[in-house]
Amino acid sequence: MHNPGNATPDRFPAEERFAEGAQYLGGRLTRGTSGRTHAVVDPASGEEVLRYELAGTADVDRAVAAARAAFPAWAAATPGERSDALHRFAAVLADRAEDFARAESLQCGKPLKLSREFDVPGTIDNTAFFAGAARLLQGQSAGEYSGDHTSYIRREPIGVVGSIAPWNYPLQMAAWKILPAIAAGNTIVLKPAELTPLTSLLFAQAATDAGIPDGVINIVTGTGREAGEHLVDHPDVAMTSFTGSTAVGKRVAEIATATVKRLHLELGGKAPFVVFDDADPEAAAHGAVAGALINTGQDCTAATRAYVQRPLYEEFVARTAALMETVRLGDPFAAGTDLGPLISHVQRDRVAGFVDRARAYARVVTGGEAPEGELAKGAYYRPTLIADAAQDSEVVQSEIFGPVLVVLPFDTDDEGIALANDTPYGLAASAWSRDVYRANRATREIKAGCVWVNDHIPIISEMPHGGYKSSGYGKDMSAYSFEEYTQIKHVMFDNTAVAAKDWHRTVFGDR
């Protein structure tokens, strides 16, 4: 492992912090044993900031063994004990907030202000939420539902959870997967994206420093094909949680089926942004720019398809384009930067390909190019607005995952809602109207796991996040996600000491 001379250790000292390796097994950093290395690259400059040894299948086996060994004691801890540990964890995260923010911005290219004001505070809040939730895991009321028998429900941890997180929000996705699992008494092995392992490793270290026992949280940083597939297929992993593309999610489901694992999938999105003709046009334009460009558009809930009722259509296009042109691209660590690069040059070229092909059938109103000059070294792409595409076109139906918003007109409310539902995805959506009845109809009829009204993108720890249709199933955050990391047991007592004899007589006769 080394730190190339052209890297930027002043932004985050990756070489110093991960000198022992980029795997976290049984409470300590260690090196991967696959025999291959991978680089963390600053997407703003294209410079390598850390090279580390990838995890192989043997490292996954070690991580699962550590999690399995830690499970009995952690599962036996009282809810209060787990809650206390998570409260300490939240305090450690708060003390190290700047470290987390800088590491996240360095590996992802997102503006430091976004990491400081959104990613890190959201993670701390989520940790505090699950610290409280750990004490509230309940079954259902006991009762006599069958003669002289008393029944009740136990909620119990599942065992070792194997989770795979994406590169767009590596810190928050690590938290969303780890926290409900361990709050419920499970132990976990998390595989972060090999492009962005830094904050997941910091997160596991902070947990250890907060007193969470060794082996409860383990991190294996390897490729999806080797480490990821082996983790999903591992016979000692009882549940798999995956966030990523729908295509890869199908592969995860196929592998998990062989061992009949509990499965949690948060997959792609193509969020509609429906603007009715009574909406505030200025608010809608600002909401569209914020919703489309959050995290450089690399967000499954980002606004990607704006459907605007025809009386407001041209005004919305003009307002939104003008606002996009004021967005400042730049160094993620500079105070004035609004938008950072995409995660890599490969992703930038993929996004550019969508836009370039769209020129043949739609109008590129603004953007549609990579910047020149100093920013050309990074994976930057200008905010892009495309108008007048057909509903069945590639840019409307496919997940672009970049700073691109497509705008289409509609005439009737029925048409707007139908168009919003006309993709395979159903993760998030928003409706813009000053008419409460119109907005309520949209929230009822749009098929998505979250529908905002007159806003787009906010999330809170108390409310669930997860999709419909090809966007997957299962919930992150909230008490709903907490329950998903448990299994339900029916316990039934004979209250008479003679019921078993009576049952035997009923079934087999008097003998």
C-alpha positions in Angstrom: 0.0 0.0 0.0 1.4 3.4 -0.9 0.5 7.0 -1.4 1.7 8.4 -4.7 3.6 11.6 -4.7 1.0 13.6 -6.6 -1.8 12.8 -4.1 -3.3 15.2 -1.7 -2.8 13.9 1.9 -3.6 17.3 3.3 -7.2 16.7 2.4 -7.4 13.3 4.2 -4.3 11.3 5.2 -5.4 8.0 3.7 -2.0 6.5 3.7 -1.5 7.2 7.4 -5.0 6.1 8.4 -5.0 2.8 6.5 -1.4 1.8 6.7 -2.4 -1.6 8.1 -4.8 -2.4 5.2 -8.3 -1.8 3.9 -10.0 -4.8 5.4 -11.6 -4.6 8.9 -11.9 -8.1 10.4 -12.6 -8.9 14.0 -11.9 -5.4 15.3 -8.7 -4.5 13.4 -7.4 -3.3 10.1 -5.7 -5.9 8.0 -4.5 -6.4 4.4 -6.5 -8.3 1.7 -5.1 -11.6 0.4 -6.4 -11.8 -3.1 -3.0 -10.9 -4.5 -4.4 -7.9 -6.4 -4.6 -4.2 -5.6 -7.0 -1.4 -6.3 -6.8 2.3 -6.1 -8.9 5.0 -4.5 -8.8 7.8 -7.0 -9.8 11.5 -6.4 -12.4 12.0 -9.1 -11.8 15.7 -9.0 -8.2 15.4 -10.2 -7.9 11.9 -11.5 -5.0 11.4 -9.0 -4.5 8.2 -7.0 -4.7 8.8 -3.3 -4.4 5.2 -1.9 -3.6 1.8 -3.3 -4.7 -1.2 -1.2 -4.9 -5.0 -1.3 -8.2 -6.3 -2.4 -10.1 -8.9 -0.3 -10.4 -12.4 -1.7 -12.7 -15.2 -0.8 -10.5 -16.2 2.1 -10.9 -12.8 3.6 -14.7 -13.1 3.3 -14.5 -16.4 5.1 -12.5 -14.8 7.9 -14.9 -11.9 8.2 -17.9 -14.2 8.3 -16.2 -16.4 10.9 -15.5 -13.3 13.1 -19.1 -12.2 12.7 -20.4 -15.7 13.5 -18.2 -15.9 16.6 -19.4 -12.5 17.9 -23.1 -13.3 17.3 -24.1 -15.3 20.4 -22.8 -12.7 22.9 -24.1 -9.7 20.9 -27.5 -11.3 20.4 -27.7 -12.1 24.1 -27.0 -8.5 25.1 -30.0 -6.7 26.4 -31.7 -4.0 24.3 -30.4 -1.5 26.8 -26.8 -2.7 26.4 -27.0 -2.5 22.6 -28.6 0.9 22.9 -25.9 2.3 25.2 -23.2 1.1 22.8 -24.9 2.8 19.9 -25.3 6.0 21.8 -21.5 5.9 22.5 -21.0 5.2 18.8 -23.0 8.3 17.8 -20.9 10.4 20.2 -17.6 9.1 18.6 -19.0 9.8 15.1 -19.8 13.4 16.2 -16.3 13.9 17.5 -14.8 12.7 14.2 -17.3 14.4 11.9 -14.7 16.5 10.0 -12.6 13.4 9.4 -15.6 11.6 7.9 -16.6 14.6 5.8 -13.2 15.1 4.3 -12.7 11.4 3.5 -16.1 11.2 1.9 -15.5 14.2 -0.3 -12.0 13.0 -1.3 -13.2 9.5 -2.4 -16.5 10.6 -4.0 -15.7 14.1 -5.3 -18.8 15.5 -3.6 -18.5 19.1 -2.3 -17.2 19.3 1.2 -20.2 21.4 2.2 -22.5 18.5 1.2 -20.6 16.0 3.2 -20.5 18.3 6.2 -24.1 19.4 6.1 -25.9 16.2 4.8 -24.0 13.0 4.7 -22.2 13.1 8.1 -25.0 14.7 10.2 -27.5 12.3 8.6 -25.3 9.4 9.6 -24.9 10.6 13.2 -28.7 11.2 13.4 -29.4 7.7 12.0 -27.0 6.2 14.6 -28.8 8.1 17.4 -32.2 6.9 16.0 -31.2 3.2 16.1 -29.7 3.7 19.6 -33.2 4.5 20.7 -34.9 2.0 18.5 -32.8 -0.8 20.0 -34.9 -0.6 23.1 -38.3 -0.7 21.3 -38.2 -4.0 19.5 -41.4 -5.7 20.4 -43.5 -8.7 19.5 -47.3 -8.7 19.6 -49.5 -9.0 22.6 -49.9 -12.3 24.3 -53.3 -14.0 24.3 -55.3 -17.1 24.3 -56.2 -17.8 20.7 -56.8 -21.5 21.0 -58.6 -22.9 23.9 -56.3 -23.3 27.0 -53.1 -22.2 25.2 -51.3 -18.8 25.5 -49.5 -17.6 22.4 -47.0 -14.7 22.0 -44.5 -13.5 19.4 -40.8 -13.2 19.9 -38.7 -11.1 17.5 -35.1 -12.5 17.3 -32.0 -11.6 15.4 -31.3 -13.5 12.2 -27.6 -14.1 12.5 -24.8 -12.9 10.3 -25.9 -10.4 7.7 -23.9 -9.9 4.5 -24.4 -6.5 3.0 -23.1 -4.8 -0.2 -23.1 -1.0 -0.4 -22.7 1.3 -3.5 -20.2 4.1 -4.2 -22.6 7.1 -4.4 -23.2 7.5 -0.6 -20.7 5.2 0.9 -20.9 6.5 4.5 -24.7 6.7 4.6 -25.2 3.4 2.9 -22.8 1.7 5.4 -24.9 3.2 8.2 -28.2 2.3 6.7 -27.1 -1.3 6.5 -25.1 -1.7 9.6 -27.2 0.1 12.2 -30.6 -1.7 12.0 -28.8 -5.0 11.7 -26.7 -4.6 14.9 -29.4 -2.8 16.8 -31.5 -5.9 16.4 -28.7 -8.1 17.7 -27.2 -9.4 14.4 -23.6 -9.2 13.4 -22.5 -8.0 9.9 -20.0 -8.2 7.1 -20.2 -5.2 4.8 -18.6 -5.0 1.4 -18.3 -1.4 0.3 -17.6 -0.4 -3.3 -14.0 -0.9 -4.1 -13.9 2.7 -5.4 -15.0 4.2 -2.0 -14.0 2.1 1.0 -12.6 4.9 3.2 -15.6 6.0 5.3 -16.9 2.5 5.8 -13.5 1.6 7.3 -13.6 4.7 9.5 -17.2 3.8 10.5 -16.1 0.3 11.7 -13.1 1.7 13.6 -15.3 4.3 15.3 -17.7 1.5 16.4 -14.8 -0.5 18.0 -13.6 2.7 19.7 -17.2 3.2 21.1 -17.1 -0.3 22.7 -19.0 -2.3 20.2 -17.4 -5.8 20.5 -14.9 -7.1 18.0 -16.5 -9.0 15.1 -19.9 -7.3 15.3 -19.0 -5.1 12.4 -16.6 -6.4 9.7 -15.6 -4.8 6.4 -14.3 -6.6 3.3 -13.1 -4.4 0.4 -13.1 -6.5 -2.7 -14.7 -6.8 -6.1 -18.3 -7.7 -6.6 -17.5 -10.7 -8.7 -15.2 -12.2 -6.2 -15.8 -10.9 -2.6 -19.4 -9.8 -3.2 -20.7 -13.0 -4.8 -18.9 -15.2 -2.2 -20.4 -13.2 0.6 -23.9 -13.6 -0.9 -23.4 -17.3 -1.4 -21.8 -18.0 1.9 -23.7 -20.7 3.9 -23.1 -19.0 7.2 -24.6 -15.7 6.1 -28.3 -15.7 7.0 -29.4 -12.5 5.2 -28.2 -10.4 2.3 -28.8 -6.7 1.9 -27.8 -5.0 -1.4 -28.0 -1.5 -2.7 -27.1 -0.9 -6.4 -28.4 -1.3 -9.9 -31.4 -3.4 -10.8 -29.3 -5.6 -13.1 -26.8 -6.5 -10.3 -29.7 -6.8 -7.9 -31.1 -9.6 -10.0 -27.8 -11.4 -9.9 -27.7 -11.0 -6.1 -31.2 -12.5 -5.9 -30.2 -15.4 -8.1 -27.2 -16.3 -5.9 -29.1 -15.8 -2.6 -31.9 -18.1 -3.7 -29.5 -21.1 -3.6 -29.2 -20.8 0.1 -32.7 -19.4 0.8 -31.4 -16.2 2.4 -33.6 -13.4 3.6 -33.1 -10.7 0.9 -33.3 -6.9 1.0 -32.8 -5.0 -2.2 -32.7 -1.2 -2.8 -32.2 -0.9 -6.5 -32.3 1.7 -9.3 -34.6 4.7 -9.7 -35.9 7.1 -12.3 -37.8 9.5 -10.2 -40.6 11.5 -11.9 -41.1 15.2 -11.0 -44.7 16.1 -11.8 -45.5 19.8 -12.1 -49.2 20.6 -12.4 -50.3 23.9 -13.9 -51.2 25.5 -10.5 -47.7 24.9 -9.1 -45.4 27.8 -8.0 -43.2 27.9 -11.1 -40.2 29.4 -9.4 -40.3 26.9 -6.5 -40.7 24.0 -9.0 -37.7 25.2 -11.0 -35.5 25.5 -7.9 -36.7 22.1 -6.7 -35.9 20.5 -10.0 -32.4 21.8 -10.0 -31.7 20.8 -6.4 -33.4 17.4 -6.9 -31.7 16.6 -10.2 -28.2 17.7 -9.3 -27.9 16.4 -5.7 -24.6 14.5 -5.5 -24.0 15.3 -9.2 -27.2 13.3 -10.0 -25.7 10.1 -8.7 -28.7 9.4 -6.5 -31.4 6.8 -7.1 -34.0 9.2 -5.8 -32.7 12.2 -7.9 -35.3 14.0 -10.0 -34.6 12.7 -13.6 -38.0 13.0 -15.5 -39.8 16.3 -15.1 -43.4 16.1 -16.4 -44.8 19.7 -16.7 -48.4 20.5 -17.6 -48.4 22.3 -20.9 -49.3 25.9 -19.7 -46.1 26.0 -17.6 -43.9 23.9 -19.8 -41.8 26.5 -21.7 -41.5 28.7 -18.6 -40.3 25.8 -16.6 -37.7 24.8 -19.2 -36.4 28.4 -19.4 -36.3 28.9 -15.6 -34.6 25.6 -14.9 -32.0 26.0 -17.7 -31.2 29.5 -16.4 -30.7 28.2 -12.8 -28.6 25.3 -14.0 -26.3 27.7 -15.8 -25.5 29.4 -12.4 -24.3 26.2 -10.8 -20.6 26.4 -10.0 -18.4 23.4 -10.8 -15.1 23.2 -9.0 -12.8 21.7 -6.4 -15.0 19.8 -3.9 -12.9 21.3 -1.1 -13.4 24.9 -2.2 -16.1 26.9 -0.4 -17.8 28.2 -3.5 -18.3 24.8 -5.3 -21.9 23.7 -5.9 -21.2 20.6 -8.0 -18.4 18.1 -7.9 -17.3 15.5 -10.5 -18.9 12.2 -11.2 -17.3 9.2 -9.5 -15.0 8.4 -12.4 -14.1 9.2 -16.0 -15.8 6.0 -17.0 -19.1 7.2 -15.4 -18.7 10.6 -17.0 -18.3 9.1 -20.4 -21.3 6.9 -19.8 -23.4 10.0 -19.0 -22.1 11.8 -22.0 -23.0 8.9 -24.2 -26.7 9.2 -23.1 -26.7 12.9 -23.9 -24.9 12.6 -27.2 -27.3 10.0 -28.4 -30.3 12.1 -27.3 -29.3 15.0 -29.7 -30.7 12.9 -32.5 -34.3 13.0 -31.1 -34.5 15.7 -28.4 -33.4 19.3 -27.6 -30.3 19.7 -25.3 -31.2 23.1 -23.8 -28.1 23.6 -21.7 -25.0 21.7 -20.7 -24.3 18.5 -22.5 -20.5 18.7 -22.3 -17.5 18.2 -20.0 -15.7 21.5 -19.0 -12.4 22.4 -20.4 -9.3 23.7 -18.7 -8.2 22.6 -15.2 -11.5 20.8 -14.5 -10.9 18.6 -17.6 -8.5 16.5 -15.4 -11.5 15.4 -13.3 -14.7 13.5 -14.1 -16.8 16.7 -14.4 -19.9 17.1 -16.6 -22.0 20.3 -16.9 -25.6 20.3 -15.6 -27.7 19.3 -18.5 -31.3 19.9 -19.4 -33.0 17.9 -22.2 -36.4 18.8 -23.5 -38.9 17.3 -25.9 -37.8 13.7 -25.7 -40.3 10.9 -26.4 -41.6 8.9 -23.4 -40.2 5.7 -24.8 -36.7 7.2 -25.5 -33.5 6.0 -23.8 -33.0 9.1 -21.7 -36.6 8.8 -20.2 -36.6 5.1 -19.6 -33.0 4.3 -18.5 -31.1 5.3 -15.3 -28.4 7.8 -16.4 -27.0 8.5 -12.9 -25.6 11.9 -13.7 -26.5 15.6 -13.7 -29.1 15.3 -16.4 -32.8 16.3 -16.2 -35.3 15.4 -19.0 -38.4 17.6 -19.3 -41.6 16.5 -21.1 -45.0 18.1 -21.4 -48.4 16.7 -20.5 -52.0 17.9 -20.9 -54.4 16.2 -18.4 -53.8 15.1 -14.8 -54.5 11.6 -15.8 -51.8 11.7 -18.5 -49.2 13.2 -16.1 -49.7 10.5 -13.5 -49.7 7.8 -16.1 -46.4 9.1 -17.6 -44.9 9.2 -14.1 -45.7 5.5 -13.6 -44.5 4.5 -17.1 -41.0 3.1 -16.3 -40.0 -0.1 -14.6 -38.8 1.9 -11.5 -40.6 3.0 -8.4 -38.2 4.4 -5.8 -39.2 8.0 -5.4 -41.3 10.8 -7.0 -42.6 14.3 -6.3 -45.7 16.2 -7.2 -45.9 20.0 -7.4 -49.3 21.7 -6.9 -51.0 24.2 -4.6 -54.3 22.2 -4.7 -54.4 19.8 -1.8 -56.8 17.4 -3.6 -54.7 17.3 -6.7 -51.5 16.6 -4.7 -53.2 14.0 -2.6 -54.4 12.2 -5.7 -50.8 12.2 -7.0 -49.4 10.7 -3.8 -52.0 8.0 -3.9 -51.7 7.0 -7.5 -48.0 7.4 -8.2 -46.3 4.0 -7.7 -43.2 4.8 -5.7 -41.8 4.1 -2.2 -41.7 7.9 -1.4 -43.7 10.7 -2.9 -42.8 14.3 -1.9 -45.2 17.2 -2.3 -43.7 20.5 -3.3 -40.2 19.3 -2.5 -37.8 16.6 -3.7 -35.0 14.7 -2.0 -35.2 15.2 1.9 -35.1 12.1 4.0 -35.4 11.6 7.7 -34.3 8.7 10.0 -37.8 8.1 11.3 -39.3 7.4 7.9 -38.6 4.5 5.5 -36.7 4.5 2.3 -37.3 1.8 -0.3 -39.0 1.1 -3.6 -41.7 -0.5 -5.6 -41.4 -2.5 -8.8 -37.9 -2.9 -10.2 -36.6 -0.5 -7.6 -36.5 -3.5 -5.2 -38.1 -4.4 -1.9 -37.3 -3.8 1.8 -36.9 -0.6 3.7 -33.9 1.3 4.9 -34.1 3.7 8.0 -37.0 3.8 10.3 -38.6 1.1 12.5 -39.6 -0.7 9.4 -36.0 -1.5 8.5 -35.3 -2.5 12.1 -38.0 -5.1 11.9 -36.6 -6.5 8.6 -33.4 -7.6 10.4 -35.4 -9.8 12.8 -37.2 -13.1 12.4 -40.5 -13.9 14.1 -41.1 -16.9 16.4 -44.5 -18.0 17.6 -44.3 -19.4 21.2 -47.3 -21.4 22.5 -47.9 -22.6 26.1 -50.3 -25.3 27.3 -51.9 -23.9 30.4 -53.7 -27.1 31.6 -51.1 -29.9 31.7 -53.8 -32.1 30.1 -54.2 -30.5 26.7 -51.5 -32.6 25.1 -53.3 -35.8 26.1 -56.6 -34.4 24.8 -54.9 -33.6 21.5 -53.4 -37.0 21.3 -56.8 -38.6 21.9 -58.4 -36.4 19.2 -55.8 -37.4 16.6 -55.1 -41.0 17.4 -58.1 -42.2 19.4 -58.3 -43.5 23.0 -55.4 -45.8 23.5 
